[in-house]
Amino acid sequence: MKLSPREATGYFAKPDAGKTGLLIYGPDAMRIALKRQQVIATLIGPSGEEEMRLTRIPSANLRKDPAILIDAMTAQSFFPGPRVAFVEDATDAIAKIIAPALEEWRTGDAQIVVTASQLTAKSALRKMFEGHNNAFAVAIYDEPPSRAEIEAELLRAQITMPERDVMDDLTTLSRELDLGDFRQTLEKLALYKLNDSAPLSSEDIAACAPASTEAALDDVINIVAEARSGEIGPIMRKLQAQGVQPVGLCIATLRHFKTLYAAASDPGGAAQGIGKLRPPVFGPRRDRMLRQAQGWGIYNLEAALSLLVDTDLKLRSAGQHAPAMVLVERCLIRLAMMARK
């Protein structure tokens, strides 16, 4: 039988140990692995592998010894509980080897879980599982997790369901991050909210989301954007001691001000513009950037971008004789003074 993406989400969360088998296939090996891990862990429990109730069978081994799948399927474990015979990286070449196991399966045998890469509609392996009356075939597409999948992960981690706007933040983050990075973020959230019954908040997401590449420069950039010119000198000495390069600092500041300009110039206002930023910003950082964008305004931000671009060109100019870090520091002080006007 074939499961739709919506049906698959529910089945992965609560698979039926009484089914003969499950085929999971698709182009993204990471997504396939995550779904396979979820299903197997739910079927055999956290101690299932230690209790030898999971048998892993590489497809190459199955080609050499076709009997090992039926042996793994019918073998009895020393420990009670559901069992799984897992065939990884399957292809149509071993469909005829898997077929007898599907036909001979009986209640109490290990469930057969098979993973494969992308399969066409004419695939023998796919047709075999889709045509079986007690087995499933599920296609995993190369797309971000759905809202339903994210909600299922939050429930599994025992995180209190958030308000709609916070859920929107989490859904947006899932579209910006690699699937592995997003899964790690969910795992961090689960630990962060351990024994905390309060609903998930944007601040929680901001605390667990991967840091941006310019995180180390955030302090000096915020000082400049908030017109705290008297603090620039000391922090510049600190950055220089840490080995921060002038060009990198200038580029990071230019990127930040471009982001502020994009938010401030949005037809719906800065608040709406902040919500459209990619990658998205969350919690206190979003509030801070919103205040900066509103405080500067479009015209001051245009002037700031012009000054930063001019400074960047000077840094790259062969005829520039002034120390590069001094040039950047002067630029930042001028920016901070502009913000006061």
CORDA-V689232 format. One record per backbone hydrogen bond with DSSP energy under -1.0 kcal/mol. CO is the residue of the C=O (numbers start at 1). NH is the residue of the N-H. E is the energy in kcal/mol with one decimal. If there is no record, write none. Layout:
CO|NH|E / CO|NH|E
//
This chain:
1|137|-2.1 / 4|8|-2.9 / 5|9|-1.6 / 6|10|-1.1 / 7|11|-2.0 / 8|12|-3.0 / 9|13|-1.3 / 10|14|-1.4 / 16|19|-1.7 / 20|112|-2.5 / 21|136|-2.0 / 22|114|-3.2 / 23|138|-3.0 / 24|116|-2.0 / 25|140|-3.0 / 28|32|-2.1 / 29|33|-2.4 / 30|34|-2.3 / 31|35|-2.2 / 32|36|-2.5 / 33|37|-2.6 / 34|38|-2.1 / 35|39|-2.4 / 36|40|-2.5 / 37|41|-2.5 / 38|42|-1.9 / 39|43|-2.3 / 40|44|-2.6 / 41|45|-1.6 / 45|48|-1.3 / 47|51|-1.9 / 48|53|-2.8 / 49|52|-1.5 / 53|84|-2.4 / 55|86|-3.2 / 57|88|-1.3 / 58|62|-1.7 / 59|63|-1.8 / 60|64|-1.4 / 61|65|-2.1 / 65|68|-1.9 / 67|71|-2.3 / 68|72|-2.3 / 69|73|-2.2 / 70|74|-2.1 / 71|75|-1.7 / 73|110|-2.7 / 83|111|-2.6 / 84|55|-2.5 / 85|113|-2.3 / 86|57|-3.3 / 87|115|-2.2 / 88|59|-1.4 / 91|94|-1.6 / 92|95|-1.3 / 94|98|-2.0 / 95|99|-2.1 / 98|102|-1.8 / 99|103|-1.9 / 100|104|-2.3 / 106|109|-2.6 / 111|85|-2.7 / 112|22|-2.6 / 113|87|-2.8 / 114|24|-2.9 / 115|90|-3.0 / 120|123|-1.6 / 123|127|-2.5 / 124|128|-2.0 / 125|129|-1.7 / 126|130|-2.6 / 127|131|-2.0 / 134|20|-2.6 / 136|23|-2.5 / 137|3|-2.3 / 138|25|-2.3 / 141|143|-2.0 / 146|150|-2.2 / 147|151|-2.6 / 148|152|-2.1 / 149|153|-2.0 / 150|154|-2.2 / 151|155|-2.3 / 152|156|-2.3 / 153|157|-1.8 / 154|159|-2.8 / 155|158|-1.4 / 160|200|-1.7 / 163|167|-2.3 / 164|168|-2.1 / 165|169|-1.6 / 166|170|-2.1 / 167|171|-2.5 / 168|172|-2.5 / 169|173|-2.3 / 170|174|-1.8 / 173|177|-1.8 / 178|182|-2.7 / 179|183|-2.4 / 180|184|-2.1 / 181|185|-2.0 / 182|186|-2.2 / 183|187|-2.0 / 184|188|-2.3 / 185|189|-2.4 / 186|190|-2.2 / 187|191|-1.7 / 188|192|-3.0 / 189|193|-2.5 / 191|194|-1.2 / 193|196|-2.4 / 201|205|-1.8 / 202|206|-2.5 / 203|207|-1.9 / 204|208|-1.2 / 205|209|-2.3 / 212|215|-1.7 / 214|217|-1.5 / 215|218|-1.2 / 217|221|-2.0 / 218|222|-2.8 / 219|223|-2.1 / 220|224|-2.0 / 221|225|-2.7 / 222|226|-1.7 / 223|228|-2.6 / 224|227|-1.8 / 227|229|-1.0 / 228|231|-1.9 / 229|232|-1.4 / 231|235|-1.4 / 232|236|-2.1 / 233|237|-1.8 / 234|238|-1.6 / 235|239|-2.5 / 236|240|-2.5 / 237|241|-2.1 / 238|242|-1.4 / 239|244|-2.3 / 240|243|-1.3 / 245|249|-2.2 / 246|250|-2.5 / 247|251|-2.5 / 248|252|-2.3 / 249|253|-2.2 / 250|254|-2.5 / 251|255|-2.4 / 252|256|-2.0 / 253|257|-2.4 / 254|258|-2.1 / 255|259|-1.9 / 256|260|-2.1 / 257|261|-2.3 / 258|262|-2.4 / 259|263|-2.0 / 260|264|-2.8 / 261|265|-2.3 / 263|266|-1.1 / 266|269|-2.2 / 269|273|-2.3 / 270|274|-2.6 / 271|275|-1.1 / 273|276|-1.0 / 274|277|-1.2 / 282|286|-1.2 / 283|287|-1.9 / 284|288|-2.5 / 285|289|-2.4 / 286|290|-2.2 / 287|291|-2.1 / 288|292|-2.1 / 289|293|-2.7 / 290|294|-2.4 / 291|295|-2.3 / 292|296|-2.4 / 293|297|-2.0 / 297|301|-1.8 / 298|302|-2.1 / 299|303|-1.9 / 300|304|-2.3 / 301|305|-2.4 / 302|306|-1.9 / 303|307|-2.1 / 304|308|-2.3 / 305|309|-2.5 / 306|310|-2.2 / 307|311|-2.2 / 308|312|-2.4 / 309|313|-2.2 / 310|314|-1.9 / 311|315|-2.2 / 312|316|-1.3 / 317|320|-1.2 / 323|327|-2.0 / 324|328|-2.0 / 325|329|-2.4 / 326|330|-2.4 / 327|331|-1.8 / 328|332|-2.4 / 329|333|-2.3 / 330|334|-2.3 / 331|335|-2.2 / 332|336|-2.4 / 333|337|-2.1 / 334|338|-2.1 / 335|339|-1.9 / 338|341|-1.5
//
